[in-house]
Amino acid sequence: MKNTFRLLIASLMILLCLAECKNKCEGDFGIQSIQPAANPVGYEIFIACKGVTANTKVRFDAVDAASVKVAEGGLIAKVPSGIAGTVSLSIEEGDCSDSRSFDVLGAYPSNVPLSPPVIIIPQSPSGTIGFINNEWKNILDKNHRLSLQDSGTPFGVLSDFSVEIHDSIPYFNNNPITGKYDTLANTIFLVIDRTAQAGGYKDTLTGSFIANLPQKSDADLTILLTSKRTGRQLVVYR
């Protein structure tokens, strides 16, 4: 009887400990979003999460991420090889864990512009931004351009002549662009209307002017945009 009582007390203490640990994990640890929610092998994703450190493990099913970096607001992980289809993306730190579903694509999707395979952390540009009136080229696809026509002031709305251009892919060609910008506050907001295309959609992007990237270090100026629809980044320069 005494041994049974001791076993009951021990079991109760373990349950209380597990409950306390679970409550702590639920309040201070977990995935908030994954951007983008689908990507091919070799591409990075941003996992917005809380309670993570440099020791947090990231796994795609049972496969460790190809690389993991701590960033403001979460983790940057590279999709590893050897997986395909819908998998469980999990983060683990001590006794805490959380997971979300993630789609490993066999190829880059055809209905979104080319985006960098790595997550770009924005850094402010040096010098004055000036006006934005120009054709801005996709850093990964020189045939893809955003022709942004401003109002000739440091802030304002884009004119009706702003348009998306692509020299060889009709889906990304001749699509109206609306938006606003503020070079003093370093913000830009765009809506690219592709609804005239088959299966097209309105793509809302927000971003800022950033320091030039190594791929185009001699650019006059660079813009980093993030799609609210896909979570993908778009880098354009002039």
C-alpha positions in Angstrom: 0.0 0.0 0.0 2.9 2.4 0.9 4.7 1.6 -2.4 1.4 2.3 -4.3 1.0 5.6 -2.6 4.6 6.6 -3.4 4.1 5.6 -7.0 1.0 7.7 -7.1 2.8 10.7 -5.7 5.7 10.3 -8.2 3.3 10.0 -11.1 1.4 13.1 -10.0 4.6 15.1 -9.7 5.6 14.0 -13.3 2.3 15.0 -14.6 2.4 18.4 -12.9 5.9 18.9 -14.3 4.9 18.0 -17.8 1.8 20.3 -17.6 4.0 23.2 -16.4 6.5 22.6 -19.2 3.7 22.4 -21.8 2.2 25.6 -20.6 5.5 27.3 -20.7 6.1 26.1 -24.2 2.7 27.1 -25.4 3.1 30.7 -24.1 6.8 31.3 -25.0 7.6 29.1 -27.9 6.1 28.3 -31.3 5.8 28.9 -35.0 3.7 32.0 -36.0 4.1 31.8 -39.8 6.3 30.4 -42.6 7.3 32.6 -45.5 6.9 31.4 -48.1 4.8 28.3 -47.2 6.2 26.4 -50.2 9.6 26.3 -51.8 11.9 24.0 -53.7 14.9 22.2 -52.3 17.9 24.5 -51.7 15.8 27.6 -51.1 15.6 29.4 -47.8 12.5 30.2 -45.9 11.8 32.5 -43.0 10.1 30.9 -39.9 8.5 33.6 -37.8 8.6 32.2 -34.3 9.2 33.0 -30.7 11.4 31.5 -28.0 14.1 30.3 -30.4 17.9 30.4 -30.0 20.9 29.4 -32.0 20.4 25.9 -30.6 16.9 25.5 -32.0 16.6 22.5 -34.3 14.6 22.8 -37.6 13.5 19.6 -39.3 11.5 18.8 -42.4 9.8 15.5 -41.3 12.9 13.6 -40.0 15.4 15.5 -42.1 17.4 18.4 -40.6 17.4 21.7 -42.4 20.4 22.2 -44.7 21.2 25.3 -42.7 19.6 27.4 -39.9 20.3 31.0 -39.0 18.8 33.2 -36.3 17.2 36.3 -37.5 15.1 39.1 -36.0 11.7 37.6 -35.3 12.6 34.0 -36.0 14.8 31.6 -38.0 16.0 31.3 -41.6 16.2 27.7 -42.7 17.2 26.1 -46.0 15.1 23.3 -47.5 17.2 20.1 -47.4 17.4 17.5 -50.2 15.8 14.1 -49.9 12.3 15.3 -49.3 9.3 16.1 -51.5 5.6 16.9 -51.2 3.8 18.1 -48.1 6.0 17.6 -45.0 5.9 18.5 -41.3 8.2 21.4 -40.6 9.1 21.4 -36.9 11.2 23.5 -34.5 12.6 21.9 -31.3 14.3 23.5 -28.3 14.7 21.4 -25.1 11.3 20.1 -24.1 9.5 22.5 -26.4 8.4 21.8 -30.0 6.0 23.0 -32.6 5.2 22.2 -36.2 3.4 23.3 -39.3 2.8 21.7 -42.7 5.1 22.8 -45.5 5.1 22.0 -49.3 8.4 21.1 -50.9 8.0 22.0 -54.5 9.5 20.0 -57.4 10.2 23.2 -59.3 9.9 27.0 -58.8 6.3 28.1 -59.4 5.5 29.7 -62.7 3.0 32.3 -61.6 5.4 34.3 -59.4 8.5 36.3 -60.4 11.9 34.9 -59.7 13.0 35.6 -56.1 16.4 35.1 -54.4 17.1 31.6 -53.1 18.3 33.2 -49.9 16.3 35.4 -47.5 17.6 39.0 -47.8 18.0 40.9 -44.5 17.4 44.6 -45.4 20.2 47.1 -44.7 19.6 50.8 -45.3 21.3 52.3 -48.3 23.9 55.0 -48.0 23.3 58.5 -49.4 20.1 60.1 -50.6 17.4 57.9 -52.2 16.0 60.7 -54.5 13.2 60.1 -56.9 12.1 56.6 -58.0 11.0 57.3 -61.5 12.7 54.6 -63.6 12.6 51.0 -64.8 13.7 48.7 -62.0 15.1 45.3 -63.1 14.6 42.0 -61.3 18.1 41.1 -60.0 17.5 37.5 -61.1 15.7 38.1 -64.4 16.8 41.1 -66.5 13.8 40.6 -68.8 11.4 41.3 -65.8 11.1 45.0 -64.9 8.9 47.3 -62.9 8.4 50.7 -64.6 7.6 53.0 -61.6 6.6 56.5 -62.5 6.5 58.8 -59.5 5.0 62.3 -59.0 8.4 64.0 -58.9 8.3 64.4 -55.1 10.0 62.5 -52.3 6.7 60.9 -51.3 3.4 60.4 -53.0 1.5 57.9 -55.2 2.6 56.3 -58.4 1.2 57.6 -61.7 -1.2 55.6 -64.0 1.8 54.9 -66.3 3.4 52.5 -63.8 3.5 49.0 -65.3 5.1 45.6 -64.9 7.1 44.5 -68.0 8.5 41.2 -69.2 10.2 40.7 -72.6 9.4 37.0 -73.0 6.7 35.9 -70.5 3.3 37.4 -71.2 2.0 36.6 -67.8 4.3 39.2 -66.3 3.9 41.8 -69.1 1.8 44.9 -69.3 0.3 44.6 -65.8 -0.7 47.9 -64.1 1.0 48.9 -60.9 -0.5 51.2 -58.3 1.1 52.2 -55.0 2.7 54.8 -52.9 6.2 55.6 -51.7 8.0 57.7 -49.1 11.8 58.0 -49.8 12.2 60.0 -46.5 10.7 57.3 -44.4 12.2 54.7 -46.7 8.9 52.8 -47.4 7.2 51.6 -50.6 3.9 49.9 -51.2 2.9 48.3 -54.6 0.0 46.4 -56.0 0.7 44.6 -59.3 -2.6 43.8 -61.0 -2.2 40.6 -63.0 -5.9 39.7 -63.1 -6.1 40.3 -66.9 -3.8 37.2 -67.3 -5.2 33.6 -67.1 -5.1 32.7 -63.5 -3.8 36.1 -62.6 -4.1 37.8 -59.2 -3.4 41.1 -57.5 0.0 40.9 -55.8 0.5 43.3 -52.9 4.1 44.0 -52.0 5.7 46.1 -49.3 9.3 47.0 -48.8 12.1 49.5 -48.6 15.2 50.8 -50.3 18.2 48.8 -49.3 22.0 48.7 -49.7 23.0 47.2 -53.1 23.5 43.4 -53.1 26.8 41.7 -54.2 25.1 40.5 -57.4 24.7 44.1 -58.5 27.0 46.2 -56.3 27.2 48.9 -58.8 23.5 49.6 -59.0 22.3 53.1 -58.5 19.7 51.9 -56.0 18.0 48.7 -54.9 14.5 47.9 -53.6 13.6 44.9 -51.5 9.9 43.9 -51.7 7.9 41.1 -50.0 4.7 39.7 -51.4 1.8 39.5 -48.9 0.3 36.7 -51.0 3.2 34.4 -51.4 5.7 35.6 -48.7 8.4 35.7 -51.4 10.9 38.5 -51.8 11.5 40.4 -55.0 14.7 42.4 -55.5 14.8 45.1 -58.2 17.4 47.7 -59.0 18.0 50.6 -61.4 
